Amino acid sequence: MGLYSNIVYNNNIAYKILDIISVHNFLNRDNSVNKQVLGLYVHEKGGDHVLQRDYKFLICETIEDAQILE
């Protein structure tokens, strides 16, 4: 994973990193992000969240909090 560990935290929520991909793969001609194509990619990878670090998208899966069973 290079500079990134397998788990990243954002706003006190833990995410498992499934993939790291360059932002430029999802840019339209006007340099805006094609959210539809990005969404399809995230779905294909099994993710539910995208974070951006520098010029990379981190495709992530939310790590659910543990629940105590009684």
Backbone torsions as a table, in degrees:
resi	resn	phi	psi	omega
1	MET	NA	1.0	175.9
2	GLY	69.3	-122.8	-177.5
3	LEU	-75.7	-10.9	-173.3
4	TYR	-107.9	141.3	172.6
5	SER	-80.5	177.2	-178.5
6	ASN	-75.0	-18.1	179.7
7	ILE	-124.9	136.9	178.3
8	VAL	-130.5	148.2	179.3
9	TYR	-112.4	138.7	176.6
10	ASN	-144.4	121.1	-176.9
11	ASN	53.2	45.4	178.6
12	ASN	61.9	20.6	175.4
13	ILE	-113.9	133.8	-179.7
14	ALA	-92.0	137.8	178.5
15	TYR	-129.0	137.6	172.5
16	LYS	-88.5	127.4	179.8
17	ILE	-81.0	120.5	179.4
18	LEU	-94.2	-31.6	-178.1
19	ASP	-162.2	153.9	174.1
20	ILE	-127.0	126.6	-176.0
21	ILE	-141.4	146.6	-178.4
22	SER	-66.7	138.6	179.5
23	VAL	-57.8	-35.2	-173.8
24	HIS	-60.5	-20.1	177.7
25	ASN	-66.4	-16.5	-174.6
26	PHE	-119.7	16.6	-177.8
27	LEU	-89.2	139.6	171.4
28	ASN	-80.1	175.2	179.4
29	ARG	-59.6	-28.6	-179.9
30	ASP	-90.9	13.8	179.4
31	ASN	69.2	12.0	171.6
32	SER	-84.7	155.9	-179.1
33	VAL	-79.7	131.6	175.4
34	ASN	-82.1	94.3	-174.2
35	LYS	-66.8	-29.5	179.3
36	GLN	-66.0	-47.9	179.5
37	VAL	-66.3	-40.8	177.0
38	LEU	-60.4	-43.5	178.7
39	GLY	-61.1	-40.6	177.2
40	LEU	-63.8	-39.7	179.3
41	TYR	-65.2	-44.6	179.1
42	VAL	-60.7	-44.7	178.4
43	HIS	-60.8	-42.9	-179.9
44	GLU	-62.1	-35.7	180.0
45	LYS	-81.8	-9.6	-179.9
46	GLY	84.3	18.4	-179.0
47	GLY	-89.8	169.0	177.2
48	ASP	-135.5	6.7	-178.0
49	HIS	-157.0	148.6	176.8
50	VAL	-126.5	130.6	173.1
51	LEU	-117.4	152.7	177.3
52	GLN	-117.0	129.5	175.0
53	ARG	-128.3	119.5	-177.0
54	ASP	54.9	-122.2	-178.6
55	TYR	-108.5	30.3	-179.5
56	LYS	-123.8	145.3	168.7
57	PHE	-97.7	132.3	173.6
58	LEU	-100.5	113.6	178.7
59	ILE	-86.5	120.6	-168.7
60	CYS	-128.5	161.1	171.6
61	GLU	-121.0	129.3	179.8
62	THR	-66.4	132.2	175.1
63	ILE	-90.8	114.8	-177.8
64	GLU	-70.7	146.1	174.9
65	ASP	-64.9	145.1	177.3
66	ALA	-68.6	143.0	177.8
67	GLN	-115.2	135.3	179.1
68	ILE	-83.6	124.4	178.6
69	LEU	-94.9	134.9	178.6
70	GLU	-103.6	NA	NA
